[in-house]
Amino acid sequence: MNADPGESTSESLAGRTVVVAGATSAAGVAVSRRLAAGGARVIGVGSNAGRLDAALGDVPGVEVSVCDLADAAAVRSLATRIAQEDDGGASALVHLVGGWRGGQGIPTQTDEDFAFLSSSVFGTLFNTSRAFYDQLAANNGRLVAVSATAVEHPTASTASYAAVKSAVETWLRAVADGFAKDGTSAASTALVVKALVDEEMRLAQPERKFPGFTPVEQLADAVAALMSAPAAAVNGRRFLPAELLAPAGPDAGLAGG
């Protein structure tokens, strides 16, 4: 894959309708801006109208839509509306809804933290991927979600988080199997990060180096690159964002990905 994501993905983004779930996060803003700049129609989805308008209200090519993604009926209604407005609906779903909870060890992993992570991280993916599955399959679309290196290296302090992120990856592989068995050229892919870093974090801690963190801008470029990657090369696989932007492109992948 071309190392210049701006040139390699502009054609693949033009004409696409991309739903960005979790659009008010730093990653959501970066991804929405990147895809819209490449010519996509971006629908940024979040639960708070004020935060959506503040984050993306003035970005050309981005529309905002309020939806509780933990509410399956509300998500189905959103998907139906987009299909009606866009003559076939979404051709990509980027899931960036997240959250973090941890503890000091296994006994300190609380019911409340696990319930929060299950709903915010996995439940929203469960709802959105089901609601938009037919649209993505029909449009040779892309489902992208962020996973974590904690899946490969879980610790006692990150047990609940790692378990839920593992469920995210399992679900993405199951969706990939569905796309393949349906005979489509759609693809479901996990982008794996240790953690994300944005400009606000850098300014707040100028002395910190953030080793191993992925800049949200790099994540955004990787999401854009997935739009032009061949489905067979990325469906059911997991990548570090940098791997998709390297000359070897999606042929690399994480071990076991």
TAGIUR-V503908 format. One record per backbone hydrogen bond with DSSP energy under -1.0 kcal/mol. CO is the residue of the C=O (numbers start at 1). NH is the residue of the N-H. Records with the same first field share a line. If there is no record, write none. Layout:
BEGIN
CO->NH  NH
END
This chain:
BEGIN
4->8
5->9
9->13
10->14
13->16
16->41
17->91  92
18->43
19->94
20->45
21->96
22->25
25->29
26->30
27->31
28->32
29->33
30->34
31->35
32->36
33->37
34->38
35->40
36->39
39->15
41->18
42->63
43->20
44->65
45->22  23
46->67
48->52
49->53
50->54
51->55
52->56
53->57
56->59
59->62
61->42
63->44
65->46
67->69
68->71
71->75
72->76
73->77
74->78
75->79
76->80
77->81
78->82
79->83
80->84
81->85
82->86
83->88
91->142
92->19
93->144
94->21
95->146
106->109
110->114
111->115
112->116
113->117
114->118
115->119
116->120
117->121  122
118->123
119->124
122->126
123->127
124->128
125->129
126->130
127->131
128->132
132->136
133->137
134->138
135->139
136->141
137->140
141->187
142->93
143->189
144->95
145->191
147->193
148->151
149->153
157->103
158->162
159->163
160->164
161->165
162->166
163->167
164->168
165->169
166->170
167->171
168->172
169->173
170->174
171->175
172->176
173->177
174->178
175->179
176->180
177->181
178->182
179->184
180->183
187->143
188->236
189->145
190->239
191->147
193->149
195->214
197->216
198->202
199->203
200->204
201->205
205->208
210->213
214->197
215->219
216->220
217->221
218->222
219->223
220->224
221->225
222->226
225->228
230->233
231->234  235
234->237
237->190
238->254
239->192
240->243
246->249
248->251
249->252
254->257
END
